[in-house]
Amino acid sequence: MWWRAVSQVELLKAGDANGLGSIHRITWKTALPYQLTFDTRMTRIPMSIIEGQASGELDGRGLWTLRPDGERTYVRYDWNVEVTKPWMRVLAPILRPVFAWNHGDGLKNHA
């Protein structure tokens, strides 16, 4: 898998030749004992921006911005989503540091 935390990607609907309009179901595993599954519909794909709308256990928008950086490509990913699992919504204010660790350092060490 191209991203360690992604455990499964399923194509639900093909988009156009560039992928615009395509829908993928993505399952993320975490260092903590839960996973998230959500659908992403590609809503914008010009040469330097990829935008997707998430729905399911996450609801919101993701935006990848790509720009040349010498011989490399700089990629910035902005993820503005909310969880929809009731237990996560209720416990988020208390467990915010744990969720942050799980998303950052926890994923680095999780195979």
Phi and psi in radians as a Rosetta constraint file:
Dihedral C 1 N 2 CA 2 C 2 CIRCULARHARMONIC -1.296 0.35
Dihedral N 2 CA 2 C 2 N 3 CIRCULARHARMONIC -0.334 0.35
Dihedral C 2 N 3 CA 3 C 3 CIRCULARHARMONIC -2.319 0.35
Dihedral N 3 CA 3 C 3 N 4 CIRCULARHARMONIC 2.097 0.35
Dihedral C 3 N 4 CA 4 C 4 CIRCULARHARMONIC -0.882 0.35
Dihedral N 4 CA 4 C 4 N 5 CIRCULARHARMONIC -0.661 0.35
Dihedral C 4 N 5 CA 5 C 5 CIRCULARHARMONIC -1.353 0.35
Dihedral N 5 CA 5 C 5 N 6 CIRCULARHARMONIC -0.267 0.35
Dihedral C 5 N 6 CA 6 C 6 CIRCULARHARMONIC -1.448 0.35
Dihedral N 6 CA 6 C 6 N 7 CIRCULARHARMONIC 2.059 0.35
Dihedral C 6 N 7 CA 7 C 7 CIRCULARHARMONIC -1.721 0.35
Dihedral N 7 CA 7 C 7 N 8 CIRCULARHARMONIC -0.380 0.35
Dihedral C 7 N 8 CA 8 C 8 CIRCULARHARMONIC -2.765 0.35
Dihedral N 8 CA 8 C 8 N 9 CIRCULARHARMONIC 2.450 0.35
Dihedral C 8 N 9 CA 9 C 9 CIRCULARHARMONIC -2.305 0.35
Dihedral N 9 CA 9 C 9 N 10 CIRCULARHARMONIC 2.231 0.35
Dihedral C 9 N 10 CA 10 C 10 CIRCULARHARMONIC -2.171 0.35
Dihedral N 10 CA 10 C 10 N 11 CIRCULARHARMONIC 2.235 0.35
Dihedral C 10 N 11 CA 11 C 11 CIRCULARHARMONIC -1.375 0.35
Dihedral N 11 CA 11 C 11 N 12 CIRCULARHARMONIC 2.053 0.35
Dihedral C 11 N 12 CA 12 C 12 CIRCULARHARMONIC -1.651 0.35
Dihedral N 12 CA 12 C 12 N 13 CIRCULARHARMONIC -0.580 0.35
Dihedral C 12 N 13 CA 13 C 13 CIRCULARHARMONIC -2.635 0.35
Dihedral N 13 CA 13 C 13 N 14 CIRCULARHARMONIC 2.245 0.35
Dihedral C 13 N 14 CA 14 C 14 CIRCULARHARMONIC -1.318 0.35
Dihedral N 14 CA 14 C 14 N 15 CIRCULARHARMONIC 2.531 0.35
Dihedral C 14 N 15 CA 15 C 15 CIRCULARHARMONIC -1.702 0.35
Dihedral N 15 CA 15 C 15 N 16 CIRCULARHARMONIC -2.726 0.35
Dihedral C 15 N 16 CA 16 C 16 CIRCULARHARMONIC -1.326 0.35
Dihedral N 16 CA 16 C 16 N 17 CIRCULARHARMONIC -2.971 0.35
Dihedral C 16 N 17 CA 17 C 17 CIRCULARHARMONIC -1.050 0.35
Dihedral N 17 CA 17 C 17 N 18 CIRCULARHARMONIC -0.442 0.35
Dihedral C 17 N 18 CA 18 C 18 CIRCULARHARMONIC -1.673 0.35
Dihedral N 18 CA 18 C 18 N 19 CIRCULARHARMONIC -0.037 0.35
Dihedral C 18 N 19 CA 19 C 19 CIRCULARHARMONIC 1.660 0.35
Dihedral N 19 CA 19 C 19 N 20 CIRCULARHARMONIC -0.080 0.35
Dihedral C 19 N 20 CA 20 C 20 CIRCULARHARMONIC -1.106 0.35
Dihedral N 20 CA 20 C 20 N 21 CIRCULARHARMONIC 2.295 0.35
Dihedral C 20 N 21 CA 21 C 21 CIRCULARHARMONIC 1.544 0.35
Dihedral N 21 CA 21 C 21 N 22 CIRCULARHARMONIC -0.120 0.35
Dihedral C 21 N 22 CA 22 C 22 CIRCULARHARMONIC -1.200 0.35
Dihedral N 22 CA 22 C 22 N 23 CIRCULARHARMONIC 2.655 0.35
Dihedral C 22 N 23 CA 23 C 23 CIRCULARHARMONIC -2.208 0.35
Dihedral N 23 CA 23 C 23 N 24 CIRCULARHARMONIC 2.218 0.35
Dihedral C 23 N 24 CA 24 C 24 CIRCULARHARMONIC -2.111 0.35
Dihedral N 24 CA 24 C 24 N 25 CIRCULARHARMONIC 2.447 0.35
Dihedral C 24 N 25 CA 25 C 25 CIRCULARHARMONIC -1.700 0.35
Dihedral N 25 CA 25 C 25 N 26 CIRCULARHARMONIC 2.129 0.35
Dihedral C 25 N 26 CA 26 C 26 CIRCULARHARMONIC -2.046 0.35
Dihedral N 26 CA 26 C 26 N 27 CIRCULARHARMONIC 2.311 0.35
Dihedral C 26 N 27 CA 27 C 27 CIRCULARHARMONIC -1.999 0.35
Dihedral N 27 CA 27 C 27 N 28 CIRCULARHARMONIC 2.196 0.35
Dihedral C 27 N 28 CA 28 C 28 CIRCULARHARMONIC -1.871 0.35
Dihedral N 28 CA 28 C 28 N 29 CIRCULARHARMONIC 2.345 0.35
Dihedral C 28 N 29 CA 29 C 29 CIRCULARHARMONIC -1.780 0.35
Dihedral N 29 CA 29 C 29 N 30 CIRCULARHARMONIC 2.782 0.35
Dihedral C 29 N 30 CA 30 C 30 CIRCULARHARMONIC -2.336 0.35
Dihedral N 30 CA 30 C 30 N 31 CIRCULARHARMONIC 2.982 0.35
Dihedral C 30 N 31 CA 31 C 31 CIRCULARHARMONIC -1.229 0.35
Dihedral N 31 CA 31 C 31 N 32 CIRCULARHARMONIC -0.512 0.35
Dihedral C 31 N 32 CA 32 C 32 CIRCULARHARMONIC -1.425 0.35
Dihedral N 32 CA 32 C 32 N 33 CIRCULARHARMONIC 2.825 0.35
Dihedral C 32 N 33 CA 33 C 33 CIRCULARHARMONIC -1.401 0.35
Dihedral N 33 CA 33 C 33 N 34 CIRCULARHARMONIC 1.035 0.35
Dihedral C 33 N 34 CA 34 C 34 CIRCULARHARMONIC -2.669 0.35
Dihedral N 34 CA 34 C 34 N 35 CIRCULARHARMONIC 2.864 0.35
Dihedral C 34 N 35 CA 35 C 35 CIRCULARHARMONIC -2.358 0.35
Dihedral N 35 CA 35 C 35 N 36 CIRCULARHARMONIC 2.848 0.35
Dihedral C 35 N 36 CA 36 C 36 CIRCULARHARMONIC -2.150 0.35
Dihedral N 36 CA 36 C 36 N 37 CIRCULARHARMONIC 2.381 0.35
Dihedral C 36 N 37 CA 37 C 37 CIRCULARHARMONIC -2.201 0.35
Dihedral N 37 CA 37 C 37 N 38 CIRCULARHARMONIC 2.275 0.35
Dihedral C 37 N 38 CA 38 C 38 CIRCULARHARMONIC -2.642 0.35
Dihedral N 38 CA 38 C 38 N 39 CIRCULARHARMONIC 2.800 0.35
Dihedral C 38 N 39 CA 39 C 39 CIRCULARHARMONIC -1.754 0.35
Dihedral N 39 CA 39 C 39 N 40 CIRCULARHARMONIC 2.454 0.35
Dihedral C 39 N 40 CA 40 C 40 CIRCULARHARMONIC -2.155 0.35
Dihedral N 40 CA 40 C 40 N 41 CIRCULARHARMONIC 2.160 0.35
Dihedral C 40 N 41 CA 41 C 41 CIRCULARHARMONIC -1.830 0.35
Dihedral N 41 CA 41 C 41 N 42 CIRCULARHARMONIC 2.142 0.35
Dihedral C 41 N 42 CA 42 C 42 CIRCULARHARMONIC -1.264 0.35
Dihedral N 42 CA 42 C 42 N 43 CIRCULARHARMONIC 2.068 0.35
Dihedral C 42 N 43 CA 43 C 43 CIRCULARHARMONIC -1.904 0.35
Dihedral N 43 CA 43 C 43 N 44 CIRCULARHARMONIC -0.262 0.35
Dihedral C 43 N 44 CA 44 C 44 CIRCULARHARMONIC -2.727 0.35
Dihedral N 44 CA 44 C 44 N 45 CIRCULARHARMONIC 2.233 0.35
Dihedral C 44 N 45 CA 45 C 45 CIRCULARHARMONIC -2.528 0.35
Dihedral N 45 CA 45 C 45 N 46 CIRCULARHARMONIC 1.162 0.35
Dihedral C 45 N 46 CA 46 C 46 CIRCULARHARMONIC -1.399 0.35
Dihedral N 46 CA 46 C 46 N 47 CIRCULARHARMONIC -3.029 0.35
Dihedral C 46 N 47 CA 47 C 47 CIRCULARHARMONIC -1.090 0.35
Dihedral N 47 CA 47 C 47 N 48 CIRCULARHARMONIC -0.523 0.35
Dihedral C 47 N 48 CA 48 C 48 CIRCULARHARMONIC -2.058 0.35
Dihedral N 48 CA 48 C 48 N 49 CIRCULARHARMONIC 0.019 0.35
Dihedral C 48 N 49 CA 49 C 49 CIRCULARHARMONIC -2.402 0.35
Dihedral N 49 CA 49 C 49 N 50 CIRCULARHARMONIC 2.370 0.35
Dihedral C 49 N 50 CA 50 C 50 CIRCULARHARMONIC -2.211 0.35
Dihedral N 50 CA 50 C 50 N 51 CIRCULARHARMONIC 2.194 0.35
Dihedral C 50 N 51 CA 51 C 51 CIRCULARHARMONIC -2.154 0.35
Dihedral N 51 CA 51 C 51 N 52 CIRCULARHARMONIC 2.428 0.35
Dihedral C 51 N 52 CA 52 C 52 CIRCULARHARMONIC -2.386 0.35
Dihedral N 52 CA 52 C 52 N 53 CIRCULARHARMONIC 2.549 0.35
Dihedral C 52 N 53 CA 53 C 53 CIRCULARHARMONIC -1.813 0.35
Dihedral N 53 CA 53 C 53 N 54 CIRCULARHARMONIC 2.107 0.35
Dihedral C 53 N 54 CA 54 C 54 CIRCULARHARMONIC -1.664 0.35
Dihedral N 54 CA 54 C 54 N 55 CIRCULARHARMONIC 2.490 0.35
Dihedral C 54 N 55 CA 55 C 55 CIRCULARHARMONIC -2.587 0.35
Dihedral N 55 CA 55 C 55 N 56 CIRCULARHARMONIC 2.654 0.35
Dihedral C 55 N 56 CA 56 C 56 CIRCULARHARMONIC 2.124 0.35
Dihedral N 56 CA 56 C 56 N 57 CIRCULARHARMONIC -2.196 0.35
Dihedral C 56 N 57 CA 57 C 57 CIRCULARHARMONIC -1.329 0.35
Dihedral N 57 CA 57 C 57 N 58 CIRCULARHARMONIC -0.218 0.35
Dihedral C 57 N 58 CA 58 C 58 CIRCULARHARMONIC -2.180 0.35
Dihedral N 58 CA 58 C 58 N 59 CIRCULARHARMONIC 2.528 0.35
Dihedral C 58 N 59 CA 59 C 59 CIRCULARHARMONIC -2.376 0.35
Dihedral N 59 CA 59 C 59 N 60 CIRCULARHARMONIC 2.111 0.35
Dihedral C 59 N 60 CA 60 C 60 CIRCULARHARMONIC 2.739 0.35
Dihedral N 60 CA 60 C 60 N 61 CIRCULARHARMONIC -2.590 0.35
Dihedral C 60 N 61 CA 61 C 61 CIRCULARHARMONIC -2.363 0.35
Dihedral N 61 CA 61 C 61 N 62 CIRCULARHARMONIC 2.460 0.35
Dihedral C 61 N 62 CA 62 C 62 CIRCULARHARMONIC -2.081 0.35
Dihedral N 62 CA 62 C 62 N 63 CIRCULARHARMONIC 2.471 0.35
Dihedral C 62 N 63 CA 63 C 63 CIRCULARHARMONIC -2.384 0.35
Dihedral N 63 CA 63 C 63 N 64 CIRCULARHARMONIC 2.048 0.35
Dihedral C 63 N 64 CA 64 C 64 CIRCULARHARMONIC -1.712 0.35
Dihedral N 64 CA 64 C 64 N 65 CIRCULARHARMONIC 2.240 0.35
Dihedral C 64 N 65 CA 65 C 65 CIRCULARHARMONIC -2.032 0.35
Dihedral N 65 CA 65 C 65 N 66 CIRCULARHARMONIC 2.191 0.35
Dihedral C 65 N 66 CA 66 C 66 CIRCULARHARMONIC -2.034 0.35
Dihedral N 66 CA 66 C 66 N 67 CIRCULARHARMONIC 2.406 0.35
Dihedral C 66 N 67 CA 67 C 67 CIRCULARHARMONIC -2.583 0.35
Dihedral N 67 CA 67 C 67 N 68 CIRCULARHARMONIC 2.584 0.35
Dihedral C 67 N 68 CA 68 C 68 CIRCULARHARMONIC -1.126 0.35
Dihedral N 68 CA 68 C 68 N 69 CIRCULARHARMONIC 2.511 0.35
Dihedral C 68 N 69 CA 69 C 69 CIRCULARHARMONIC -2.465 0.35
Dihedral N 69 CA 69 C 69 N 70 CIRCULARHARMONIC 1.408 0.35
Dihedral C 69 N 70 CA 70 C 70 CIRCULARHARMONIC 1.170 0.35
Dihedral N 70 CA 70 C 70 N 71 CIRCULARHARMONIC -2.185 0.35
Dihedral C 70 N 71 CA 71 C 71 CIRCULARHARMONIC -1.533 0.35
Dihedral N 71 CA 71 C 71 N 72 CIRCULARHARMONIC 0.036 0.35
Dihedral C 71 N 72 CA 72 C 72 CIRCULARHARMONIC -1.990 0.35
Dihedral N 72 CA 72 C 72 N 73 CIRCULARHARMONIC 3.083 0.35
Dihedral C 72 N 73 CA 73 C 73 CIRCULARHARMONIC -2.120 0.35
Dihedral N 73 CA 73 C 73 N 74 CIRCULARHARMONIC 2.233 0.35
Dihedral C 73 N 74 CA 74 C 74 CIRCULARHARMONIC -1.507 0.35
Dihedral N 74 CA 74 C 74 N 75 CIRCULARHARMONIC 2.266 0.35
Dihedral C 74 N 75 CA 75 C 75 CIRCULARHARMONIC -2.146 0.35
Dihedral N 75 CA 75 C 75 N 76 CIRCULARHARMONIC 2.219 0.35
Dihedral C 75 N 76 CA 76 C 76 CIRCULARHARMONIC -2.055 0.35
Dihedral N 76 CA 76 C 76 N 77 CIRCULARHARMONIC 2.326 0.35
Dihedral C 76 N 77 CA 77 C 77 CIRCULARHARMONIC -2.110 0.35
Dihedral N 77 CA 77 C 77 N 78 CIRCULARHARMONIC 2.027 0.35
Dihedral C 77 N 78 CA 78 C 78 CIRCULARHARMONIC -1.831 0.35
Dihedral N 78 CA 78 C 78 N 79 CIRCULARHARMONIC 2.191 0.35
Dihedral C 78 N 79 CA 79 C 79 CIRCULARHARMONIC -2.160 0.35
Dihedral N 79 CA 79 C 79 N 80 CIRCULARHARMONIC 1.896 0.35
Dihedral C 79 N 80 CA 80 C 80 CIRCULARHARMONIC -2.045 0.35
Dihedral N 80 CA 80 C 80 N 81 CIRCULARHARMONIC 1.538 0.35
Dihedral C 80 N 81 CA 81 C 81 CIRCULARHARMONIC -2.338 0.35
Dihedral N 81 CA 81 C 81 N 82 CIRCULARHARMONIC 2.856 0.35
Dihedral C 81 N 82 CA 82 C 82 CIRCULARHARMONIC -2.148 0.35
Dihedral N 82 CA 82 C 82 N 83 CIRCULARHARMONIC 2.533 0.35
Dihedral C 82 N 83 CA 83 C 83 CIRCULARHARMONIC -1.360 0.35
Dihedral N 83 CA 83 C 83 N 84 CIRCULARHARMONIC 2.633 0.35
Dihedral C 83 N 84 CA 84 C 84 CIRCULARHARMONIC -1.973 0.35
Dihedral N 84 CA 84 C 84 N 85 CIRCULARHARMONIC -0.140 0.35
Dihedral C 84 N 85 CA 85 C 85 CIRCULARHARMONIC -1.172 0.35
Dihedral N 85 CA 85 C 85 N 86 CIRCULARHARMONIC 2.169 0.35
Dihedral C 85 N 86 CA 86 C 86 CIRCULARHARMONIC -0.957 0.35
Dihedral N 86 CA 86 C 86 N 87 CIRCULARHARMONIC -0.732 0.35
Dihedral C 86 N 87 CA 87 C 87 CIRCULARHARMONIC -1.139 0.35
Dihedral N 87 CA 87 C 87 N 88 CIRCULARHARMONIC -0.606 0.35
Dihedral C 87 N 88 CA 88 C 88 CIRCULARHARMONIC -1.214 0.35
Dihedral N 88 CA 88 C 88 N 89 CIRCULARHARMONIC -0.704 0.35
Dihedral C 88 N 89 CA 89 C 89 CIRCULARHARMONIC -1.112 0.35
Dihedral N 89 CA 89 C 89 N 90 CIRCULARHARMONIC -0.718 0.35
Dihedral C 89 N 90 CA 90 C 90 CIRCULARHARMONIC -1.218 0.35
Dihedral N 90 CA 90 C 90 N 91 CIRCULARHARMONIC -0.740 0.35
Dihedral C 90 N 91 CA 91 C 91 CIRCULARHARMONIC -1.553 0.35
Dihedral N 91 CA 91 C 91 N 92 CIRCULARHARMONIC -0.150 0.35
Dihedral C 91 N 92 CA 92 C 92 CIRCULARHARMONIC -0.933 0.35
Dihedral N 92 CA 92 C 92 N 93 CIRCULARHARMONIC -0.786 0.35
Dihedral C 92 N 93 CA 93 C 93 CIRCULARHARMONIC -1.060 0.35
Dihedral N 93 CA 93 C 93 N 94 CIRCULARHARMONIC -0.604 0.35
Dihedral C 93 N 94 CA 94 C 94 CIRCULARHARMONIC -1.429 0.35
Dihedral N 94 CA 94 C 94 N 95 CIRCULARHARMONIC -0.735 0.35
Dihedral C 94 N 95 CA 95 C 95 CIRCULARHARMONIC -1.651 0.35
Dihedral N 95 CA 95 C 95 N 96 CIRCULARHARMONIC 0.167 0.35
Dihedral C 95 N 96 CA 96 C 96 CIRCULARHARMONIC -0.858 0.35
Dihedral N 96 CA 96 C 96 N 97 CIRCULARHARMONIC -0.803 0.35
Dihedral C 96 N 97 CA 97 C 97 CIRCULARHARMONIC -1.100 0.35
Dihedral N 97 CA 97 C 97 N 98 CIRCULARHARMONIC -0.630 0.35
Dihedral C 97 N 98 CA 98 C 98 CIRCULARHARMONIC -1.191 0.35
Dihedral N 98 CA 98 C 98 N 99 CIRCULARHARMONIC -0.764 0.35
Dihedral C 98 N 99 CA 99 C 99 CIRCULARHARMONIC -1.089 0.35
Dihedral N 99 CA 99 C 99 N 100 CIRCULARHARMONIC -0.704 0.35
Dihedral C 99 N 100 CA 100 C 100 CIRCULARHARMONIC -1.104 0.35
Dihedral N 100 CA 100 C 100 N 101 CIRCULARHARMONIC -0.777 0.35
Dihedral C 100 N 101 CA 101 C 101 CIRCULARHARMONIC -1.057 0.35
Dihedral N 101 CA 101 C 101 N 102 CIRCULARHARMONIC -0.799 0.35
Dihedral C 101 N 102 CA 102 C 102 CIRCULARHARMONIC -1.043 0.35
Dihedral N 102 CA 102 C 102 N 103 CIRCULARHARMONIC -0.661 0.35
Dihedral C 102 N 103 CA 103 C 103 CIRCULARHARMONIC -1.327 0.35
Dihedral N 103 CA 103 C 103 N 104 CIRCULARHARMONIC -0.524 0.35
Dihedral C 103 N 104 CA 104 C 104 CIRCULARHARMONIC -1.791 0.35
Dihedral N 104 CA 104 C 104 N 105 CIRCULARHARMONIC -1.640 0.35
Dihedral C 104 N 105 CA 105 C 105 CIRCULARHARMONIC -1.071 0.35
Dihedral N 105 CA 105 C 105 N 106 CIRCULARHARMONIC -0.629 0.35
Dihedral C 105 N 106 CA 106 C 106 CIRCULARHARMONIC -1.077 0.35
Dihedral N 106 CA 106 C 106 N 107 CIRCULARHARMONIC -0.674 0.35
Dihedral C 106 N 107 CA 107 C 107 CIRCULARHARMONIC -1.262 0.35
Dihedral N 107 CA 107 C 107 N 108 CIRCULARHARMONIC -0.533 0.35
Dihedral C 107 N 108 CA 108 C 108 CIRCULARHARMONIC -1.101 0.35
Dihedral N 108 CA 108 C 108 N 109 CIRCULARHARMONIC -0.597 0.35
Dihedral C 108 N 109 CA 109 C 109 CIRCULARHARMONIC -1.698 0.35
Dihedral N 109 CA 109 C 109 N 110 CIRCULARHARMONIC -0.004 0.35
Dihedral C 109 N 110 CA 110 C 110 CIRCULARHARMONIC -1.751 0.35
Dihedral N 110 CA 110 C 110 N 111 CIRCULARHARMONIC 2.152 0.35
